[in-house]
């Protein structure tokens, strides 16, 4: 079972994913994609860490997400990926400009073969104004394309606003 959880910044999407992982009754592997390049991001990472149960296995993987999923997804386990838009940012800013396409394709290729429960958290960035600058426009475009591709391969897609989830594909159960 694969679930894509979308929402804006501070919408409650990560908290929802964490509740779903706890409610799964499975062992949980949390794949964190964030990198602390400044104090503000370090504080955000610390906030997320403080909410996680101590028994969860944490994997920090900012780039090779498909490989991490292949390694950790299995029956009787819930893998929570938080978050895809940070992963996308890491790849778009990577010195190897071809790395994004290869990692994106690897993720989409591995997705149908993943077993167990997989929860993907991502920021929906396409609802606001068109950003200025080539890189930010590319980011919004690539995030939208990634979300569409994942939504097509996930059984459930949820949108979170003000802490309230809305099922846009599948159900909340």
C-alpha positions as CSV (number, residue, x, y, z in Angstrom):
1,X,0.0,0.0,0.0
2,X,1.5,3.3,-1.1
3,X,0.2,6.7,0.1
4,X,1.1,10.1,-1.1
5,X,0.4,12.9,1.4
6,X,0.4,16.4,0.0
7,X,-0.1,19.8,1.7
8,X,1.3,23.2,2.2
9,X,3.9,24.2,4.6
10,X,2.8,23.6,8.2
11,X,-0.4,22.0,7.0
12,X,-0.1,19.0,9.3
13,X,1.0,16.5,6.6
14,X,4.0,15.2,8.5
15,X,2.0,14.8,11.7
16,X,-0.7,12.9,9.8
17,X,1.9,10.6,8.2
18,X,3.5,9.9,11.6
19,X,0.1,9.1,13.1
20,X,-0.6,6.7,10.2
21,X,2.8,5.0,10.7
22,X,2.1,4.5,14.4
23,X,-1.4,3.2,13.7
24,X,-0.1,0.7,11.1
25,X,1.0,-1.6,13.9
26,X,4.2,-2.3,11.9
27,X,7.9,-1.6,12.5
28,X,8.5,1.9,11.1
29,X,11.5,3.0,9.1
30,X,11.6,6.8,8.7
31,X,13.6,8.0,5.7
32,X,14.6,11.6,6.2
33,X,15.6,13.6,3.2
34,X,16.5,16.9,4.8
35,X,20.0,18.4,5.0
36,X,20.8,21.0,7.6
37,X,22.6,23.7,5.6
38,X,21.7,26.5,8.0
39,X,20.4,27.1,11.5
40,X,16.8,27.4,10.6
41,X,16.8,24.0,8.8
42,X,18.7,22.5,11.7
43,X,15.9,23.7,14.0
44,X,13.2,22.2,11.7
45,X,15.0,18.9,11.7
46,X,15.3,18.9,15.5
47,X,11.6,19.6,15.8
48,X,10.8,16.6,13.6
49,X,13.2,14.4,15.4
50,X,11.7,15.3,18.8
51,X,8.3,14.0,17.6
52,X,9.5,10.6,16.5
53,X,9.1,7.5,18.7
54,X,12.4,6.2,19.9
55,X,11.8,2.7,18.4
56,X,11.6,4.0,14.9
57,X,14.6,3.2,12.7
58,X,15.8,6.5,11.1
59,X,17.6,6.5,7.7
60,X,19.0,9.8,6.5
61,X,19.1,9.7,2.7
62,X,19.0,13.0,0.8
63,X,19.6,11.6,-2.7
64,X,19.4,7.9,-3.3
65,X,15.7,7.4,-2.3
66,X,14.9,4.5,-4.6
67,X,17.9,2.5,-3.2
68,X,16.8,3.3,0.4
69,X,13.2,2.2,-0.4
70,X,14.4,-1.1,-2.0
71,X,16.5,-1.8,1.1
72,X,13.9,-1.1,3.7
73,X,10.4,-1.7,2.3
74,X,9.0,-5.2,3.1
75,X,5.9,-6.9,4.3
76,X,5.1,-6.0,7.9
77,X,6.9,-2.7,7.8
78,X,5.8,0.9,7.3
79,X,8.3,3.2,5.5
80,X,7.7,6.9,5.9
81,X,9.5,9.2,3.5
82,X,9.6,12.9,4.7
83,X,9.8,14.7,2.4
84,X,9.9,14.5,-1.4
85,X,10.2,18.2,-2.0
86,X,13.4,18.4,0.1
87,X,14.7,15.4,-1.8
88,X,13.8,17.2,-5.1
89,X,15.6,20.4,-3.9
90,X,18.7,18.3,-3.0
91,X,18.7,16.8,-6.5
92,X,18.0,20.0,-8.4
93,X,20.9,21.7,-6.5
94,X,23.3,18.7,-7.0
95,X,26.5,19.3,-8.9
96,X,25.7,16.4,-11.2
97,X,22.8,17.9,-13.3
98,X,21.8,14.4,-14.6
99,X,21.4,13.0,-11.1
100,X,17.9,14.4,-10.7
101,X,16.5,12.5,-13.8
102,X,18.2,9.2,-12.9
103,X,17.0,9.3,-9.2
104,X,13.5,10.4,-10.2
105,X,13.3,7.5,-12.8
106,X,14.7,5.1,-10.3
107,X,12.0,6.1,-7.8
108,X,9.2,5.7,-10.3
109,X,10.5,2.4,-11.5
110,X,10.9,0.9,-8.0
111,X,7.5,2.1,-6.7
112,X,5.3,-0.7,-8.1
113,X,7.6,-3.4,-6.6
114,X,7.6,-2.0,-3.1
115,X,6.0,-4.2,-0.4
116,X,4.6,-3.3,2.9
117,X,3.2,0.2,3.6
118,X,5.0,3.3,2.2
119,X,4.0,6.8,3.1
120,X,5.4,9.7,1.0
121,X,5.1,13.3,2.4
122,X,5.5,16.2,0.0
123,X,4.7,19.9,-0.2
124,X,2.1,20.9,-2.7
125,X,3.7,24.0,-4.2
126,X,1.6,24.5,-7.3
127,X,-1.3,26.4,-5.7
128,X,0.4,29.7,-5.2
129,X,1.8,32.4,-7.4
130,X,4.2,31.6,-10.3
131,X,7.7,32.0,-8.8
132,X,10.3,34.3,-10.2
133,X,13.6,32.8,-11.4
134,X,14.5,29.9,-13.5
135,X,15.4,27.5,-10.7
136,X,12.2,28.1,-8.6
137,X,10.0,27.8,-11.7
138,X,11.8,24.5,-12.5
139,X,11.3,23.3,-8.9
140,X,7.5,24.0,-9.0
141,X,7.3,22.3,-12.4
142,X,9.3,19.2,-11.4
143,X,7.4,18.9,-8.1
144,X,4.1,19.0,-10.0
145,X,5.3,16.4,-12.5
146,X,6.6,14.2,-9.7
147,X,3.4,14.4,-7.7
148,X,1.3,13.5,-10.8
149,X,3.5,10.5,-11.5
150,X,3.4,9.3,-7.9
151,X,-0.3,9.8,-7.6
152,X,-0.8,7.5,-10.6
153,X,1.2,4.8,-8.9
154,X,-0.1,5.2,-5.3
155,X,-3.3,3.6,-4.1
156,X,-4.1,6.5,-1.8
157,X,-3.5,10.3,-2.2
158,X,-4.3,12.6,0.6
159,X,-4.3,16.4,0.8
160,X,-3.9,18.1,4.1
161,X,-5.0,21.7,5.0
162,X,-5.2,23.2,8.5
163,X,-4.4,19.7,9.9
164,X,-7.4,18.1,8.2
165,X,-6.9,15.4,5.6
166,X,-9.0,15.0,2.5
167,X,-8.8,11.8,0.4
168,X,-8.4,12.7,-3.2
169,X,-7.7,9.1,-4.3
170,X,-8.6,6.1,-2.2
171,X,-9.8,6.5,1.4
172,X,-8.6,7.8,4.7
173,X,-8.9,4.4,6.4
